Amino acid sequence: MMYIRKLVILILISLALLASGCEEIMNVKQSSESLQEPSTEFYILGPDGTAENYPIDYVLGENGTVIIGIINHEQKPVNYTLEVRLEDTPLPLSDIWKNICLGNNETLEKAVTITPPFEGTNLNLQFLLYNNDKKDMLEENVSVPYRNLNLWINVTTQNFSKNNSAPLTAI
């Protein structure tokens, strides 16, 4: 009888220690998540959805497509705005990029069509992401992007040097 009592007490003590250990593991997991630095992932993918084959050679008047990715790890919902500029000239974007609302750990991956309006070599194509809750101002009416990415592109006029005319012949 004494042996059974000691066994029951040992089992109860073991269960209590096991339960407190599980609770401690849960507390460590929760505190490590709360210690994670709030951040936003911002990336560009090529049209095939990989981190390569970005369109960098354009013909004036034609377009190319990249995929923009945004992942919110800010530990709260955030409103973002995207702006695309070529050599500091804003390029038109659809309205969905003017007010992007993402919940915590939510991801957006969406295609953006780029149509360069002028030609040049090694032009800076900027993708600027603004966190509307954290707008830092450089000067009056000039805000600093929260995240930014750059592609260097070339834009040429269409090559008409192919000899499409009839050759001159001597009479």
HURA-V148114 format. One record per backbone hydrogen bond with DSSP energy under -1.0 kcal/mol. CO is the residue of the C=O (numbers start at 0). NH is the residue of the N-H. E is the energy in kcal/mol with one decimal. If there is no record, write none. Layout:
co & nh & e
CO & NH & E
CO & NH & E
This chain:
co & nh & e
0 & 4 & -2.0
1 & 5 & -2.2
2 & 6 & -2.0
3 & 7 & -2.6
4 & 8 & -2.4
5 & 9 & -2.5
6 & 10 & -2.4
7 & 11 & -2.5
8 & 12 & -2.5
9 & 13 & -2.5
10 & 14 & -2.6
11 & 15 & -2.2
12 & 16 & -2.5
13 & 17 & -2.6
14 & 18 & -2.6
15 & 19 & -2.3
16 & 20 & -2.2
17 & 21 & -2.3
18 & 22 & -2.2
19 & 23 & -2.2
20 & 24 & -2.1
21 & 25 & -2.2
22 & 26 & -2.3
23 & 27 & -2.4
24 & 28 & -2.3
25 & 29 & -2.5
26 & 30 & -2.6
27 & 31 & -2.3
28 & 32 & -1.8
29 & 33 & -1.9
30 & 34 & -1.4
38 & 72 & -2.3
40 & 70 & -2.4
42 & 68 & -3.0
44 & 66 & -2.8
45 & 48 & -2.4
49 & 45 & -3.5
49 & 51 & -1.4
55 & 153 & -3.3
57 & 155 & -2.2
58 & 61 & -2.8
63 & 113 & -3.5
65 & 111 & -3.2
66 & 44 & -2.7
67 & 109 & -2.1
68 & 42 & -2.4
69 & 107 & -2.6
70 & 40 & -2.6
71 & 104 & -3.4
72 & 38 & -1.1
77 & 101 & -2.5
78 & 131 & -2.7
79 & 99 & -3.0
80 & 129 & -3.1
82 & 127 & -3.5
83 & 90 & -3.0
84 & 125 & -3.4
85 & 88 & -1.7
88 & 85 & -2.6
93 & 96 & -1.6
94 & 97 & -1.9
96 & 81 & -2.7
99 & 79 & -3.4
101 & 77 & -2.6
102 & 105 & -2.1
105 & 71 & -2.3
107 & 69 & -2.6
109 & 67 & -2.8
111 & 65 & -2.2
113 & 63 & -2.2
119 & 154 & -3.2
122 & 152 & -2.6
123 & 86 & -2.9
124 & 150 & -2.4
125 & 84 & -2.3
126 & 148 & -2.2
127 & 82 & -2.5
128 & 145 & -1.9
128 & 146 & -2.0
129 & 80 & -1.9
130 & 133 & -1.9
135 & 143 & -3.4
138 & 141 & -1.9
141 & 137 & -2.9
141 & 138 & -1.1
146 & 128 & -3.1
148 & 126 & -2.9
150 & 124 & -3.3
152 & 122 & -3.1
153 & 57 & -3.3
154 & 119 & -2.4
155 & 59 & -3.4
161 & 163 & -1.5
